[in-house]
Amino acid sequence: MKKQATIKNIAVIIVLALGALTMIFPFFWMLVSATKTWAECNSTPPTLFPANPTLMNFVYAFKTAPFLQYFRNSLIVTLICVSVTMFNTILAAYGFSRLKFPGRDLLFSLLVSMMMIPFEMLIITNYSTIVKLKLYDTLAALIIPFTSSIFYTYILRNFFMSIPDSLYYSAKVDGASDWQYLWQVMVPIARPSLVTIGLLNAITCWNSFLWAVLVINTTANRTLPFGLFAFTSEAGIRYERLMAGASIVVIPMIILFLFCRKSIVTGVSKGGLKG
């Protein structure tokens, strides 16, 4: 039995290791290709490591396209989206978990069912709204459609529902209002789920591409993903330079994920399984 268990464990480890290598290799290839010369990047057969590593591709990317401007725009959009979404999610989750009003569960079920509608089906409506509000080609156009999410509300609502009602009644006895109870009791307790929501929302906003292509026209308002697309179109397909630009876009989110991966898994599991 022990021998069979050992063989099984080894097989699981091998499968997981192969899966990890499969997931990591594209990022590794992107970083390695960004340090190659044009000849090495187009050589046949391809080389795994560069013979003469260089950072000139990154220098060219920064000189050719204003990636610092794109980075600033992405940072502004991400921070505002995360802040507003967190605020709206907290209020919505509290309302659907603690407040008693007719049709609460039915309304929440209808909102959850809207998660089956892909964002692409709402693009025309959102685009028309942005144009009518005269927000086309502004950073506000990148922010408004991403200031609420029923998925994040679902995660936080389940966490709020797992908090005992005795805490609410105790707070009421002490004279606390619903507003005070929300921000002084429930929000601190739900910090793992809130961290997860913030991280997932930040990654989504940072990587947003399709919507930015539709509502942004000038270079000054481009974000990093859209800026990378425009950079490749203007400069032609030079794969080593393309990989350098892609590295500039992806590395911040990779670093964020590596430092916060445990919080993401913990928050999703607690918010998705409780309640």
N, C-alpha and C positions, 0 to 999 in steps of 0.2 A: 504493500500500500504506500509506504513512504517513497519507494522508488518511482511508482506511478505519479505520485504527487509532485516529486521533484522534476520528472520529465514534463509534466503539465505546466509547472511554473516556468521552466526553461523555455517551453514553446510559447507561452504567453509573453515572456520577456522579449523573445526574438521578434514576435509579431509587432509588439509595441515599439521596439527599436526600429524596425523597418518602417512603420508608420510615421515615427518621429523624423527619421531621415527623409522620407518622402515629403513631409511638410516643410522641413528646414531647408532642403536643397534649393528651391527656387530663390529664397532670400540669400543664401550663400552664393549662388550663381550671379545674382544681381550685384552684390557687393564686389565679387571678384571681377566681374566684367567691367565694372566702373573704374577699376584700376589698371585695365589693359590698354594697350595701344590699338589703333585701328587695325593694323595687320594681325595682331594676336586675336582680336575679337572676331575677325573674319577668316581665321585660318581653318584649314581642313586637314586632319580631324581637329576639333577644338581642344584647347589646352585647359586643364583643370585650374592651374595656378599661373599667374602672369610671370614671365621671365624677368621683366623689368617693371615692377609696379610703379604707377604714377598717379598723382592727384590732379593732373592738368585737366582731366575731364570735369572735375568739380569746379575748378577755376573757370573753365570755359562756360559751364552752365550758369554760374553766378554772373559772369560778364555778359552773356548773351541774353538772358532773361532775368528780370528783376525778382529773383526768388525771395529776397528779403521782404519785398513788398507783398508778394503772395503769402509769405509766412505770416506777416502782420495781419493781413486780411483774414486768413484762416484762423488765427488765434483769436481775433476779435469776434468773429462769427461763432466760433466754438464756445468761448466763454459766455457770451450772451445767451446762446441757445441752451447751454447746460443750466445756467442760472434760472432762466425763465421756466424751462421745462421742469426743473426740480421743484420750483415753487408751485406751479400748476399741478404737478403730480401729487404733491403732498396734500394740497387742498382737496383734489378729486378723490384720492384714496381715503382721506378722512371722512368725506361726505358719504362715500359708498360703503364704508365699514362701520361707522359709528352713528351717523344721523339716521333717524327713522322717518321716512316719508313714503307716501303711496307710490308704488311702481318702482321702487329703488332697484330691486333685483332684476326686474324686467328691463329697465333702462340700461343697467350695467351689462346684461346679457346681449342686448342689441349693440352696445358699443364694442363689446368683445368680438361679436360676429363681424364687425367691420375690419378686424385684423386680417380677414381673408381677402380683402380688397387690396391688390397691389398698388403701390404708390404711382406706378406708371399710368393707371387708369384715372388718377386724379390730376394729372399734369395739366390737361387743357383747362380744367376749372380753376386750378390754382394760378395758372399763367394769366387767364383772363382777369382774375381778381387783382393780381399784382399790377397789371397794366391799367386797370380802372382806378386803382389807388395812386397811380403815377409814381410807382416805386421801381419801375423797370431800370435795370443797370445801377442798382444801389445795393449796399450790403444788407439793408433791411429786407430786400427781396429774398436773400439767402437765409434770413433768420425766421421770418414769420411762419412759414409752413412747418417749421420744426420746433415749435414752442410747446407742443403737447404730444402725448403718446399714450394710447390706451394700453399698450403692452407694459410700459413702466407703471402705469396706474394699477394694472392687474397684479404685478409683483408686489407693489407696496401695500395694496389693499389686503392681500393675503397675509402679509406680515402684521399689519395693524389688527386684523381680526384674530390673530393669535395672542394678542395682548389681553390679559384677563380684565373683565369688566370691573373687578374690585378696585383696580387702580383708578378708573374713572370716577367711581362713587366716592372713593377716598378723597380724590381731588375736589370733588363737588362739596364734600363735607368741610374741607379746608377753605372753601370760598373761591376756588379757581374757576374761571370761565372756560368755555370750550376752547377759545383761542389760546389761553394760557396752558391748558392741558395738552393741546396739540404740540405746541412749540417747546414746552418745558418738560414734558413727560414722554410723549409718543415719538417725537423726532429723535431725541437722544437714544432711545431704545432701538429705533429702526436704523441706526447708523450703518450697519453692514449692508442693508438693502439700498440705502441712499447712496453709499459709495459705489455700489454696483451699477445703479441707474446712471449716476454721473459719468462713470467710465465708459459704459456702453454708448451713452448719448454722445460723449466726446469723440469716440471713435467713429460713430456714424456721421457726425457733422464734419469732422476732419476729412473724411474720405468721400464726401458728397461730390458727385461729378455731373450727373445728367442734368440736375436742376440748375446748377451753376452755368452750364453751357447754354441753357435756354434763356436765362434772365440776366446774364452778364454779357456786356458787349465790349467795354473798354478794358484796356490792360490794367489800369489803376485799381479796378475792383475785382480782379481775378483772384481766386484762391489757389492753393498749391496743386490740387489735382487738375483743375482746368488750365492752370499755368503750365503744367507739364505737357498737357495735350497740345497747347498752342506752341510751346517750345519745340516739340518734335515736328510740328507742321511747318514752322518757319525755318528750322535749321536742317530739315531733311532727316532721313533715317541714318543716323550714325549711332549704332547700337551701344558703343561704349559711353557716348555722351547721354544717350537715353537712359542707360542704367545709372549713371551718375545723378541725373535729375530725379529718377525714380527713388533712389536712395535718400535724397533730400526730403522727399515727400513721406516716405514710409518709416524712416528711422525713428522720428519722435513717437509714433504710435507703437512701434516695437518696444521701445524703452518703457513707455507707459504700461504696456501689457505685461512685460517681464516683472516690473515692480508691483503690479497690482493684480496679477492673475489669481492669487488666492482669494482676494476680496471679491473678484467677479464670480468665481465658482461658489464661494460661501453664500454670497448675497442671493444669487439665483436659486440655489438649492433651498435656502430658508424661505424665500418669498414664494417659490413655486410649489413647495410641498406642504406648507402650513396653511391653516385656515379651512 
